Amino acid sequence: MPWTIARRILEENKVARSQGWERTKQALLEGDGAVPEKTEELLSDLVEHTICGEKLLRFYELTDDQIIAFRETANVLAIPESSAASRYPLSLDETELKSTPIGHTLVARHKFESGLALVFSTVRVVVIREELEASLFPLETADVFSQYDEIVGLKNRRVQNMDVVWIPTTGNLVEVRADYPKNLPFSSIEQGQLSIKFELGKMLGVDYLHSSVNLFPLIGKMYENPDEGLVVEFAFGTTTASTKHEKMRRGSLSLRDESYHKGGIAALEGTPISPFKLSIEWERKLGNDVTSKPELSLHSTAREGSAGVGVLIDAIVRNCIGIDDFQFVEERMQHYLLVTEEEAAA
């Protein structure tokens, strides 16, 4: 869990906190026992973060018959015994990770008013790239290393993520939410999306997740609505074959209203642009003077943008404190998906 989210959760539960994870853990260990009193609340918040925190999201559209069958089967899926299931919602320690097979294991099923969450513990091997100092090597190798500007070592490391399949109570859009911590490469998480589909297909005996929803039209539509959150990142192509990529993270300011951005758009004198990358942030009041800032990123390529209606099946959702934040982002996305469908039908 990122510290920015943990800090707000601790604040909401009135648990003492310090600067960063390490100092906060040390302060709690030396504190007056406030954490045990809040254990149930904090574990509940951890479960919500597991289901909704830092995810690479894909939507899959099922038919009416498929979604009914999927709900019925998911409700009775057996959860196998495993070290990950016994530790859930806590993570495996390093010793346990070493003896845990690579792949997905169903560890929990949570029923909410809005849907059913199947939680998978996923053990992945990721490659960590570390820069090495030439001084670490024997002197006789100095001539060899002097030919290079950088010396890099690659290290295989096991990590545990929590991936979620979400089946809504109403509607036909099933979601796969693959854990996407910022320190892991996109390629690893993208592969994880495919692995979850494969594993779920084996468990159910049928592949329901084969019709992924194209999210590309949302980039332009969400940007064009001036009341839709704060645009903190935007990239687009122009008719002059140039591309522009802008970022802005200054409190309550949006790129839509930034002078340089508005001036650049105005200079195009009404000629169309081809948006292909967008990040939007919303500010939400959660009570107890706690504010959340969930963020949605729809990142495609200039090539897809130049194609008119490109293809994008991945959305990145970050900074959600809990289920309510995540559902807010979902609802905003689904609103524009519905608009797109209505336009296509017109």
Solvent accessible surface area in square Angstrom, and as a share of the most:
residue,aa,sasa,rsa
1,M,76,0.34
2,P,47,0.30
3,W,50,0.18
4,T,68,0.39
5,I,0,0.00
6,A,3,0.02
7,R,86,0.31
8,R,38,0.14
9,I,7,0.04
10,L,15,0.08
11,E,51,0.23
12,E,53,0.24
13,N,16,0.08
14,K,156,0.66
15,V,1,0.01
16,A,65,0.50
17,R,101,0.37
18,S,44,0.28
19,Q,134,0.60
20,G,24,0.23
21,W,98,0.34
22,E,126,0.56
23,R,148,0.54
24,T,1,0.00
25,K,93,0.40
26,Q,92,0.41
27,A,43,0.33
28,L,48,0.24
29,L,149,0.74
30,E,126,0.57
31,G,49,0.47
32,D,134,0.69
33,G,35,0.33
34,A,32,0.25
35,V,46,0.26
36,P,94,0.59
37,E,141,0.63
38,K,59,0.25
39,T,60,0.35
40,E,141,0.63
41,E,79,0.35
42,L,35,0.18
43,L,67,0.33
44,S,58,0.38
45,D,32,0.17
46,L,43,0.22
47,V,24,0.14
48,E,51,0.23
49,H,19,0.09
50,T,11,0.06
51,I,0,0.00
52,C,1,0.01
53,G,0,0.00
54,E,9,0.04
55,K,0,0.00
56,L,0,0.00
57,L,1,0.00
58,R,10,0.04
59,F,0,0.00
60,Y,5,0.02
61,E,87,0.39
62,L,5,0.02
63,T,79,0.46
64,D,95,0.49
65,D,114,0.59
66,Q,48,0.21
67,I,6,0.03
68,I,91,0.46
69,A,37,0.29
70,F,0,0.00
71,R,56,0.20
72,E,113,0.51
73,T,46,0.26
74,A,0,0.00
75,N,57,0.29
76,V,114,0.66
77,L,19,0.10
78,A,83,0.65
79,I,67,0.34
80,P,68,0.43
81,E,178,0.80
82,S,38,0.25
83,S,51,0.33
84,A,4,0.03
85,A,26,0.21
86,S,94,0.61
87,R,90,0.33
88,Y,33,0.13
89,P,26,0.16
90,L,87,0.43
91,S,69,0.45
92,L,11,0.06
93,D,67,0.35
94,E,137,0.61
95,T,105,0.61
96,E,46,0.21
97,L,21,0.10
98,K,156,0.66
99,S,95,0.61
100,T,19,0.11
101,P,107,0.67
102,I,93,0.47
103,G,28,0.27
104,H,25,0.11
105,T,42,0.24
106,L,3,0.02
107,V,9,0.05
108,A,9,0.07
109,R,68,0.25
110,H,41,0.18
111,K,141,0.60
112,F,68,0.28
113,E,170,0.76
114,S,45,0.29
115,G,4,0.04
116,L,13,0.06
117,A,0,0.00
118,L,0,0.00
119,V,0,0.00
120,F,1,0.00
121,S,2,0.02
122,T,3,0.02
123,V,4,0.02
124,R,19,0.07
125,V,70,0.40
126,V,3,0.02
127,V,84,0.48
128,I,42,0.21
129,R,152,0.55
130,E,67,0.30
131,E,119,0.53
132,L,53,0.26
133,E,111,0.50
134,A,53,0.41
135,S,102,0.66
136,L,128,0.64
137,F,66,0.27
138,P,76,0.48
139,L,162,0.81
140,E,142,0.64
141,T,37,0.22
142,A,55,0.43
143,D,115,0.60
144,V,82,0.47
145,F,45,0.19
146,S,88,0.57
147,Q,136,0.61
148,Y,133,0.50
149,D,158,0.82
150,E,80,0.36
151,I,27,0.14
152,V,52,0.30
153,G,20,0.19
154,L,128,0.64
155,K,106,0.45
156,N,114,0.58
157,R,112,0.41
158,R,83,0.30
159,V,14,0.08
160,Q,29,0.13
161,N,8,0.04
162,M,19,0.08
163,D,0,0.00
164,V,0,0.00
165,V,0,0.00
166,W,7,0.03
167,I,2,0.01
168,P,18,0.11
169,T,72,0.42
170,T,111,0.65
171,G,45,0.43
172,N,41,0.21
173,L,33,0.16
174,V,0,0.00
175,E,3,0.01
176,V,0,0.00
177,R,2,0.01
178,A,0,0.00
179,D,23,0.12
180,Y,22,0.08
181,P,40,0.25
182,K,154,0.65
183,N,104,0.53
184,L,10,0.05
185,P,58,0.37
186,F,80,0.33
187,S,77,0.50
188,S,22,0.14
189,I,0,0.00
190,E,64,0.29
191,Q,106,0.47
192,G,4,0.04
193,Q,0,0.00
194,L,89,0.44
195,S,35,0.23
196,I,1,0.00
197,K,44,0.19
198,F,139,0.58
199,E,39,0.17
200,L,4,0.02
201,G,16,0.15
202,K,124,0.53
203,M,63,0.28
204,L,26,0.13
205,G,69,0.66
206,V,68,0.39
207,D,67,0.35
208,Y,25,0.09
209,L,2,0.01
210,H,114,0.51
211,S,53,0.34
212,S,48,0.31
213,V,23,0.13
214,N,51,0.26
215,L,0,0.00
216,F,12,0.05
217,P,28,0.18
218,L,0,0.00
219,I,0,0.00
220,G,15,0.14
221,K,46,0.19
222,M,0,0.00
223,Y,30,0.11
224,E,122,0.55
225,N,47,0.24
226,P,102,0.64
227,D,128,0.66
228,E,6,0.03
229,G,18,0.17
230,L,37,0.18
231,V,0,0.00
232,V,4,0.02
233,E,15,0.07
234,F,0,0.00
235,A,0,0.00
236,F,7,0.03
237,G,12,0.12
238,T,18,0.11
239,T,90,0.52
240,T,103,0.60
241,A,97,0.75
242,S,38,0.25
243,T,79,0.46
244,K,92,0.39
245,H,96,0.43
246,E,28,0.12
247,K,138,0.58
248,M,24,0.11
249,R,144,0.52
250,R,168,0.61
251,G,53,0.51
252,S,87,0.56
253,L,92,0.46
254,S,6,0.04
255,L,4,0.02
256,R,29,0.11
257,D,99,0.51
258,E,45,0.20
259,S,93,0.60
260,Y,168,0.64
261,H,3,0.01
262,K,109,0.46
263,G,41,0.40
264,G,37,0.36
265,I,52,0.26
266,A,71,0.55
267,A,78,0.60
268,L,35,0.17
269,E,153,0.69
270,G,77,0.74
271,T,60,0.35
272,P,102,0.64
273,I,41,0.21
274,S,39,0.25
275,P,24,0.15
276,F,19,0.08
277,K,41,0.17
278,L,2,0.01
279,S,0,0.00
280,I,1,0.00
281,E,20,0.09
282,W,15,0.05
283,E,91,0.41
284,R,50,0.18
285,K,159,0.67
286,L,50,0.25
287,G,40,0.38
288,N,96,0.49
289,D,142,0.74
290,V,3,0.02
291,T,34,0.20
292,S,0,0.00
293,K,56,0.24
294,P,0,0.00
295,E,16,0.07
296,L,2,0.01
297,S,11,0.07
298,L,0,0.00
299,H,65,0.29
300,S,13,0.08
301,T,77,0.45
302,A,40,0.31
303,R,208,0.76
304,E,55,0.25
305,G,3,0.02
306,S,89,0.57
307,A,73,0.57
308,G,53,0.51
309,V,111,0.64
310,G,1,0.01
311,V,98,0.56
312,L,18,0.09
313,I,51,0.26
314,D,17,0.09
315,A,0,0.00
316,I,27,0.14
317,V,1,0.00
318,R,29,0.11
319,N,35,0.18
320,C,0,0.00
321,I,13,0.07
322,G,9,0.09
323,I,19,0.10
324,D,87,0.45
325,D,2,0.01
326,F,1,0.00
327,Q,37,0.17
328,F,51,0.21
329,V,1,0.00
330,E,12,0.05
331,E,108,0.48
332,R,61,0.22
333,M,0,0.00
334,Q,64,0.29
335,H,84,0.37
336,Y,11,0.04
337,L,14,0.07
338,L,99,0.49
339,V,45,0.26
340,T,35,0.21
341,E,96,0.43
342,E,101,0.45
343,E,96,0.43
344,A,87,0.67
345,A,91,0.71
346,A,120,0.93
